[in-house]
Amino acid sequence: MYTRTLLRATAGAIIAVLIVYAPARAQFMTLRSPFERFTDFRLTIGMGASTPPNSQWNEFTHSTAAVVSKQINFNQFIAMEYGQFRFGLMSYVFPSDMLPFIYWNPQFQIDRFIVGGDSSRLGLSIRGENLFAKRDANEYLGDGQSDKSVYPDRNSLSFIITYWLGHPPDSSDYAKFVREASADDMAEDVTVGPVLPGSAGEVRYSTRNGFSVGLGLGSGKYSGSGPISRHLNFFSTYSAFTDKGFPGFNPLALVRYRMRNLIAQFDVAGDDVDFGIVLRNLKHLDIETGLLRLEHIFPRSSRGPHRPEAYLSLRYAIGLGKNSGFFEYGDAILDQLADSDGDGLTDLEEIMIYHTDPNNPDTDGDGLTDGDEVRIYGTNPLNPDTDGDGLTDGDEVHKYHTNPRLADTDGDGLTDGEEVLKYHTDPLARDTDGDGISDYDEIHKYHTDPLKKDTDGDGLTDYEEVFIYHTNPLLKDTDGDGIDDGTEVKVLHTNPLSTDTDGDGIPDDQDGCPLEPGPKSNNGCPEVPFRVGQRVDLPRIEFETGKWDILPQSFAPLNQLLGLMTKYPGTKISIQGHTDNQGDSLFNERLSVNRANAVKDWLVSHGISATRLETHGYGQTRPITTNSTEQGREVNRRIEFIIIENKEEK
């Protein structure tokens, strides 16, 4: 009696201290609870009491003896909890027989199936209890096991898989779970987070309402000696007479129903049939009560105590971390509308949906509040660089005005981070310098400067050099004749790809008439003007086969003709196209006309008046050599230039 009085006084003192000095939340231990997971460290202290059986079974004498020396059984435990784990010590006779235990409610994913966590349908609970206990370490006096099975309570192991039949709440469901504490509650209860405006207490909701079912295996205290467990025992090597071997596993099953703060569970462990009810958050305590060993309602001579055992348990949990106010997922306690850090997301959204820090407005430190990331920009509030381009989301939004969800905002092939940090180009423009070539092509294909239209400074843009004149955008003087490409193209109209445009043997930089062939004695200029009827001898004008597209190698002779007509403005010429005799004659005639017109168009585009030019297409009608050989046909495919007027002729 003295021992029980001392225990009660000690427990009362501990509880009083907890109420005064700690933000305690009490929850309890008897029911297997695969959904329990905690957001921060907390210390849990619990105690329980139960009625003893009216008889004690002895495995060795196979007889029962009345239990008269005990009126009530006590147990105590202390545990540390964090995340998926609870580990601690339990005592049936304080302070002796301190038996270690560990509970593990893991969370993991296999393919598309998620086990554990608040919104998962599957849960898993693994337990080890009465670890390293002595053979007679149980809550009863006398020999034998507490549940009168042939298996010892020590080193009891169990695991159970549960399936939740309810549905995760959406934003419209939360009102169903709200409970506002009354003004009287506030005098004693602990409020977690800011108080809901207009209310006197905390808002509490549950995400695990409805039925859950579970199946598993247990050993030791979860085994039995009845007909079910004897025939459904797996892996047993234990002998009650030698007290050696592994006791094996017996089936476990449970059905649980939860309605807000009330949890009721009916379970079968081995041959033990138990029922319990938990009332959560009643003032400072969670209270659990129920009946154990309901199968004893039906007495059997082969079975132990012949009446069920009633129990009552209490548990206090003391938060030790910064998030200690938020304890068990699935039974959260917080203000549904509170926004502790003022980031535009409620604490509920941050904890249960986005997994951000409700006490930090910018969880990932990227310069955007969590609310702006979720509601405005669609970025990840847990990742400072959502698109992985090397720029933080905050810099992309506020500094560079790029898209934080696209690694390459302007689609030029360079990431925004590369443009800003490495190449210093504009991440909002595909072509920073506006020369007609994308930043990516300038850097990786042509190796030009994406910040300069004219990389080599020759007077031609990079685009003109690459796509029009086919010169080298990295060299001012592509042909090395001493005249830069821009001067050759725009001033002298010489060929920037040839050192001797008119082909008279005198380099362009030394030729007085670089577009007209002439002797060196006359400084490269012709000695006499053209006469009417004279054919201007120039290198061949080449076209794509079967087409009238002028090939680049023809620009040199065309530039020569351009120079002659520029020098002698009184001349007019006839541009005559000819083909070989291959193919259809009508097609050849049209082809010869189109080719002559293509040459005329080129001269007009370079400043020659169209009135000084005539075009004719003779097709295959005027060969100058045989068409029976390939060499002859090549000669017959030609453009001829005939002087038809020369006002300067004397």
ABEGO torsion letter per residue (X at the ends): XAAAAAAAAAAAAAAAAAAAABBBBBBBAABBBAABBBABBBBBBBBBBBBBBABBBBAAAGBBBBBAABABBBBBBBBBBBEABBBEBBBABOABGBBBBBBBBBBBBBEABBBEEAABABBBBBBBBGBGBBAABBABBEBEBAAGBABBABGBBBBBBBBBABBBBBAAAAAAABBBBBAAAAAABBBBEBBBBGBABBBBBBAABEBBBBBBBBBEAABBABAAAAAABBGBABBAAAGBEBAEBBBBBBBBBBBEABBBBBBBBEABBBBBBBBBGBEABBBBBEBBGAAAABBBAABBBABBBBBBBBBBBBBABAAAABBBBGBBBBBAABBAAGAGBBAAAAAAAAGBBAABABAAGAGBBAAAAAAAAGBBAABABAAGAGBBAAAAAAAAGBBAABABAAGAGBBAAAAAAAAGBBAABABAAGAGBBAAAAAAAAGBBAABABAAGAGBBAAAAAAAAGBBAABABAAGAGBBAAAAAAAAGBBAABABAAGAGBBAAABABAABBBBAAAGGBBABBBBBGBBBBBBBBBBBBGBABBBAAAAAAAAAAAAAAAABAABBBBBBBBBBABEBAAAAAAAAAAAAAAAAAAAAAAGBBAAABBBBBAEAABBABBAABAAAAAAABBBBBBBABBAABX
